[in-house]
Amino acid sequence: MTVNIQSVNFKADGKLITFIKERLAKTTQFYDRAISTAVFLKVDNNHNRKNKIVEMRMSVPGTDIVVTKERKSFEEAADIAVDVLIRQLKKRKEKIVKP
């Protein structure tokens, strides 16, 4: 699976990119037919403390799975977004296995 990470209006740290790629690699344990994942990192310019936005768009056969999370750090948002992706991939796999 290819992973494309884009940071909007800022330069993402190498540790953050490595963290996201490692977390996304875990999704292959649950569903190995994913084609690619596009990750968008954004900072919302408001006075709210939860202003880091992570959007993940995973291409799987049939349709795309899109998850958007907003938290106070990119790591926390990415961690929660990957957990949601894993949950949705498990559901998709159960639907495929059961006739």
Secondary structure, 3 states (H helix, E strand, C coil): CEEEEEECCCCCCHHHHHHHHHHHHHHHHCCCCCCEEEEEEEECCCCCCCCEEEEEEEEECCEEEEEEEEECCHHHHHHHHHHHHHHHHHHHHHHHHCC
